[in-house]
Amino acid sequence: MSATCGGIVTWGMFGHRCSYMVCLLAVGGLVLSLSHFVLKSRRGPFTCVSCVTFLIACELWLADPVDWHSIRGPQMIILMKVVSVGFDLDSSSLARLPNILEMVGYILNPGTVIFGPWISFSSYKRVLQPFSLNLRLVLGVIIHLIISMIFLLLSTCFALWMVPDSINKWAQAFRDAFSFRSSHYFVSYLSMTSAQLSGLDIREVARPAYIEIPRSLVEVVVYWNMPMHYWLKTYIFKTARNWLGIFWAILFTYSMSSLFHGINFQLAAVLLSLGFYTYVEHSLRVKLASVFDACVLARPCPEKCHHQYKKWSWIGIFINVSFSVLAMLHLAYLGIMFDSNSQEQETGYSLSHTLSKWASLNYSSHWIIFVCYIMYILI
């Protein structure tokens, strides 16, 4: 039933473009099965490599750019689901390989196949348990749907009306970045709505308040898409850290994330910049916390930490607010090229588009993070 409903929903949404999704499902499922029964090890890495290779082939040679760009999101969800099953088998989190009906039902689950979010196979299996419709669930669905519509209006209408093109270029950068973030919040809350309607217990996908008024870029990355952050941290970062060390594992994780989103210089530039930004910010704040003995780490300290100066001390407030302001500036700078007026939206943004947007702001964000890196080296 899950596979049938998901297939109907997907065909209604994408039509003939579903063939790409079927091919990815077939490639990932075949490699997962072969690695499970023949090699009996490294099922996750082999499945991941095969799926990414298929995506690159479609991106470069096999797919129409407009068609492919329109289904990148669902393709990424399929990849994450298939690969997570492989890694869970490797870690013994899953006792056995799901059969073909279970796999297809999991991957084409109608609540997550279009907008996401990613869910583990174990979470999906809970949808088969007895289900009771209650007032809390109904209110949650209605509230999340209303919130998603509000963010849709903010993204497409009000943000552009409130800040005209004739004003300062930094104000335009904040406007375009906020419009892009609002469209992401719209999809996040809509995905929560569709997942809950299909019987899945999804509590949070994104936390807009922690992104719009961030403590750090590290928290922005965590709360931007919480299920995907968990997936990347669990299956990519922790695996790569054992071989590459923390810094290169971070860059590798962001590189893989950009590949999942497609071969797109704009996304790759933003994600790799974020990888370097978060590493520098985290490392610098660790040193500042040690030097000043204050609660100024990138993530909040526990209630009973050992620091002498807590977050409400004058030095804690000054440093944390300074990094919050810098994080908001970085978000505006990195998000400026996701403008809704560009003709390149349907096929992905080019190298020249990205560099021209950053050049209009004199590459100021990159210069700031370079200064922070020098401070980190010198302290």
C-alpha positions in Angstrom: 0.0 0.0 0.0 2.8 2.4 0.8 4.6 1.7 -2.4 1.4 2.0 -4.5 0.3 5.3 -2.9 3.8 6.6 -3.2 4.0 5.6 -6.8 0.7 7.4 -7.6 1.8 10.5 -5.8 5.2 10.6 -7.6 3.7 10.0 -11.0 1.1 12.8 -10.4 3.9 15.1 -9.4 6.6 14.3 -11.9 5.1 12.2 -14.8 7.7 10.7 -17.1 10.5 12.1 -14.9 9.8 9.2 -12.5 11.9 7.0 -14.7 15.1 8.6 -13.3 13.9 7.8 -9.8 13.0 4.2 -10.7 16.5 3.8 -12.2 18.2 5.2 -9.1 16.1 2.8 -6.9 17.1 -0.1 -9.1 20.8 0.7 -9.1 20.9 1.3 -5.4 18.8 -1.8 -4.5 20.9 -4.0 -6.8 24.2 -2.9 -5.4 22.9 -3.2 -1.9 21.7 -6.7 -2.5 24.9 -7.8 -4.2 27.2 -6.4 -1.5 25.0 -8.0 1.2 24.9 -11.5 -0.3 28.3 -11.6 -2.1 30.6 -9.4 -0.1 28.7 -9.4 3.2 30.5 -6.2 4.2 30.8 -2.5 3.4 27.3 -2.4 2.1 26.9 1.3 2.9 30.0 2.6 1.1 29.4 0.5 -2.0 25.8 1.5 -2.2 26.7 5.2 -1.7 29.4 5.1 -4.4 27.0 3.5 -6.9 24.2 5.9 -6.3 26.5 9.0 -6.5 28.0 7.6 -9.7 24.5 7.2 -11.2 23.6 10.8 -10.2 26.8 12.2 -11.8 26.1 10.3 -15.0 22.6 11.6 -15.2 23.8 15.1 -14.4 26.5 15.1 -17.1 25.2 13.0 -19.9 21.8 11.2 -19.5 19.2 13.7 -18.2 17.6 16.9 -19.5 18.9 19.7 -17.3 15.4 21.1 -16.6 13.9 17.7 -15.9 16.8 16.7 -13.7 16.8 19.9 -11.7 13.1 19.5 -10.9 13.6 16.0 -9.3 16.9 16.5 -7.4 15.2 16.7 -4.1 13.3 13.3 -4.4 16.4 11.7 -5.9 18.4 12.8 -2.8 15.8 11.3 -0.5 15.9 8.0 -2.3 19.7 7.9 -2.2 19.7 8.7 1.6 17.2 6.0 2.3 18.9 3.2 0.3 22.4 4.1 1.6 21.2 4.3 5.2 19.9 0.7 5.0 23.4 -0.4 3.9 25.2 1.4 6.7 22.6 0.1 9.3 23.3 -3.4 8.1 27.0 -2.8 8.5 26.6 -1.6 12.1 24.0 -4.3 12.9 21.4 -1.7 13.6 19.3 -3.7 11.2 19.2 -7.4 11.8 18.4 -8.4 8.2 18.2 -7.0 4.7 14.6 -5.8 4.1 12.8 -7.7 1.3 11.9 -6.1 -1.9 8.3 -5.1 -0.8 9.6 -3.6 2.4 12.3 -1.6 0.6 10.0 -0.2 -2.1 7.4 0.6 0.5 10.0 2.4 2.6 11.6 4.4 -0.3 8.2 5.3 -2.0 6.4 6.1 1.3 3.9 8.8 0.2 4.6 11.0 3.2 8.3 11.4 2.4 8.9 10.6 -1.2 8.4 14.1 -2.6 9.5 16.6 0.1 11.2 14.3 2.5 12.3 14.4 5.2 14.7 11.4 5.4 13.6 8.7 7.9 15.3 5.6 8.9 13.9 2.2 8.0 13.2 1.5 11.7 11.1 4.7 11.9 9.2 3.7 8.8 8.3 0.3 10.2 6.5 2.1 13.1 3.9 3.2 10.5 2.6 -0.3 10.4 1.8 -0.3 14.1 -1.8 0.5 15.3 -2.6 4.1 14.7 -5.2 6.3 16.4 -6.3 9.7 15.1 -6.3 12.2 17.9 -6.8 16.0 18.4 -3.1 16.6 19.0 -2.2 15.1 15.6 -4.9 17.0 13.8 -4.0 20.3 15.3 -0.3 19.6 14.6 -1.0 19.0 10.9 -3.1 22.1 10.6 -0.6 24.3 12.4 2.3 23.0 10.4 0.4 23.6 7.2 -0.5 27.1 8.1 3.1 27.9 9.1 4.3 26.5 5.7 1.9 28.7 3.8 3.1 31.8 5.8 6.7 31.1 4.9 5.6 30.6 1.2 4.0 34.0 1.2 7.1 35.5 2.9 9.3 33.9 0.3 7.4 34.8 -2.9 5.7 38.1 -2.0 6.3 40.0 1.2 10.1 39.8 1.3 10.4 41.3 -2.2 7.7 43.9 -1.5 9.3 45.1 1.7 12.8 45.6 0.4 12.9 47.1 -3.2 15.8 46.7 -5.6 16.7 50.4 -5.4 18.2 50.3 -1.9 21.6 49.3 -0.5 23.2 46.1 -1.9 23.6 44.6 1.5 19.9 45.1 2.2 19.2 43.3 -1.0 21.5 40.5 0.0 19.7 40.1 3.3 16.3 40.2 1.5 17.3 37.6 -1.1 18.9 35.3 1.5 15.8 35.6 3.7 13.5 34.8 0.8 15.6 31.7 0.0 15.5 30.6 3.7 11.8 31.2 3.9 11.2 28.9 0.8 13.3 26.2 2.7 11.1 26.6 5.8 8.0 26.3 3.6 9.3 22.9 2.3 10.4 21.8 5.8 7.0 22.4 7.4 5.2 21.0 4.4 7.3 17.8 4.6 6.4 17.6 8.3 2.7 17.9 7.3 2.9 15.2 4.6 4.9 12.8 6.9 2.4 13.2 9.8 -0.5 12.6 7.4 1.1 9.3 6.4 1.3 8.2 10.0 5.0 9.0 10.7 6.0 10.7 14.0 8.1 13.6 12.7 8.5 16.3 15.3 11.0 18.7 13.7 12.7 19.2 10.4 14.1 22.8 10.7 14.2 25.4 13.5 13.7 28.8 11.9 14.3 30.8 15.1 17.7 29.2 15.6 18.7 30.1 12.0 17.3 33.6 11.8 18.9 34.6 15.2 21.8 32.1 15.3 24.2 31.6 18.1 26.7 30.3 15.5 27.0 29.0 12.0 27.4 25.5 13.5 23.9 25.7 14.9 22.6 27.0 11.6 24.0 23.9 9.9 22.5 21.6 12.6 19.0 23.1 12.5 18.8 23.8 8.8 17.6 20.2 8.1 17.8 18.1 11.3 17.2 14.7 9.7 19.7 15.3 7.0 22.3 16.6 9.5 21.8 13.4 11.5 22.2 11.3 8.3 25.4 13.1 7.2 26.9 13.0 10.7 26.1 9.4 11.3 26.8 7.8 7.9 29.4 10.1 6.3 31.3 12.2 8.9 31.8 9.5 11.5 33.0 7.0 8.8 35.4 9.5 7.2 36.7 10.8 10.5 38.4 7.6 11.3 40.4 7.8 8.0 40.8 11.5 7.4 40.8 13.4 10.7 38.2 16.0 11.7 39.1 18.8 9.3 39.2 16.8 6.1 36.2 14.7 7.3 34.2 17.9 7.6 35.2 19.0 4.1 34.5 15.5 2.7 31.0 15.6 4.3 30.2 18.9 2.8 31.5 17.7 -0.6 29.3 14.7 -0.5 26.4 16.8 0.5 27.0 19.1 -2.6 27.2 16.0 -4.8 23.9 14.8 -3.5 22.4 18.1 -4.4 23.8 17.8 -7.9 26.9 19.0 -9.8 26.3 22.7 -9.2 29.1 25.2 -8.6 26.8 27.5 -6.7 25.8 24.8 -4.1 29.3 23.4 -3.9 30.8 26.8 -3.3 28.3 27.6 -0.6 28.6 24.2 1.1 32.4 24.0 1.0 32.5 27.6 2.3 30.2 26.6 5.1 32.4 23.7 5.9 35.4 25.9 6.3 33.5 28.6 8.1 32.1 26.2 10.7 35.4 24.6 11.3 37.1 28.0 11.9 34.3 29.4 14.0 34.2 26.2 16.2 37.9 26.1 16.6 38.3 29.8 17.4 35.5 29.8 19.9 37.0 26.8 21.7 40.2 28.8 22.1 38.3 31.9 23.2 36.3 29.9 25.8 39.6 28.6 27.2 41.4 32.0 27.2 38.5 33.9 28.9 37.1 30.9 30.8 33.6 31.8 29.4 30.6 30.1 27.9 31.3 31.2 24.4 31.4 27.9 22.5 29.7 27.4 19.2 27.1 25.2 20.9 25.6 26.1 24.3 27.3 24.8 27.4 25.5 22.4 29.7 23.8 24.0 32.7 26.6 23.1 35.1 29.7 23.8 33.1 33.1 24.5 34.5 33.5 28.0 33.0 33.9 30.9 35.4 32.0 33.4 33.2 28.5 32.2 32.2 26.6 33.2 29.0 24.9 36.1 30.8 28.2 37.6 31.9 29.3 40.7 30.1 32.1 38.9 28.2 29.8 36.0 27.4 27.2 38.3 26.0 29.7 40.4 24.0 31.4 37.4 22.3 28.2 35.5 21.7 26.4 38.5 20.2 29.4 39.3 18.0 29.4 35.8 16.5 25.7 35.9 16.1 25.9 39.2 14.1 28.7 37.7 12.0 26.7 34.5 11.4 23.7 36.7 10.1 26.2 38.5 7.8 27.6 35.2 6.5 24.1 33.9 5.8 23.2 37.0 3.8 26.5 36.7 1.9 26.2 33.0 1.2 22.5 33.2 0.3 22.6 36.2 -2.0 23.0 34.1 -5.2 19.8 32.2 -4.5 17.8 35.1 -5.9 14.4 34.4 -7.4 14.9 36.7 -10.4 17.6 34.7 -12.1 16.9 32.8 -15.3 19.2 30.0 -14.1 16.8 28.7 -11.4 15.5 25.9 -13.6 18.8 24.4 -14.5 21.1 25.5 -11.6 23.4 28.4 -11.2 26.7 28.9 -13.0 30.2 29.7 -11.9 29.9 33.3 -13.3 26.6 33.9 -11.5 28.0 32.9 -8.1 31.2 34.8 -8.4 29.5 37.9 -9.7 27.2 37.9 -6.7 30.0 37.6 -4.2 32.1 40.1 -6.1 29.3 42.7 -5.7 29.9 42.4 -1.9 33.7 42.5 -2.3 34.0 38.9 -1.0 33.7 40.4 2.4 32.5 37.3 4.2 35.5 35.3 3.0 37.8 38.0 4.1 36.2 38.1 7.6 36.5 34.3 8.0 40.2 34.6 6.8 40.8 37.1 9.6 39.1 34.7 12.1 41.4 31.9 10.9 44.5 34.1 11.5 43.2 34.9 15.0 42.7 31.2 15.6 46.3 30.5 14.5 47.8 33.2 16.6 45.9 32.6 19.9 
